[in-house]
Amino acid sequence: QVQLVESGGGLVQAGGSLTLSCTASGSTFGINAIGWYRQAPGKQRELVATITSGGGTVYADSVKGRSAISRDNAKNTVYLQMNSLKPEDTAVYYCKARRQLLDYWGQGTQVTVSS
């Protein structure tokens, strides 16, 4: 079992920045990748960014160029830094870990970007 806890969400003005954190605990050995997803009201959950155990990264087109996903293996933590935030970035952001083809989800953290 893997437990994920997100933090760092909150209210930020458009154009501002924030950093989300996802800390994994439990059976963290063997996690292949950790990704950030978001879901806005009335919208489907969508991929924001992922990082693999080897350090490879993938970004959604909507955040490419203004976001960065990184990891600290010693802390079992993955970060998502987002800059130049837009109102359309408003969503609940979820952390997901994949271990042996099984997905584990965090509870989510709310990000609200005011215009």
Steps between C-alpha positions, in 0.01 A plus 500: 500500500607854423368809673525841337453837665485822300565846634564850374164588352325825572382828358731691270457795267532460127861528396622364829678178584470210736660166566307184577653212691414132496655278766478123471514254786443129550625266229685765307758259365421417142302812414548549128357847460317777679269735319295807568143515375235765538125519479308822461124528562309346213818371337668164468807423703806569290871439515714798595848349524674175582848398605637148476738323733771567243432873502316533171224760490185561301287816506158586375501760225299736719779527759807436290754777534365635826513198727763260624469162665787379714576243765694452820554128539639530851173659611275289276357826378405633159445869435305688240603862459257710302567853383293759315185350640174557316139480619459189286758329719241497777435138591552231757846362443561132568820306538512148356766234542532188288651191653495167319216614272286604797410865552479680833337840539530775754207694641567806288580862573298797380666763285299814434632772272321833520485742210 
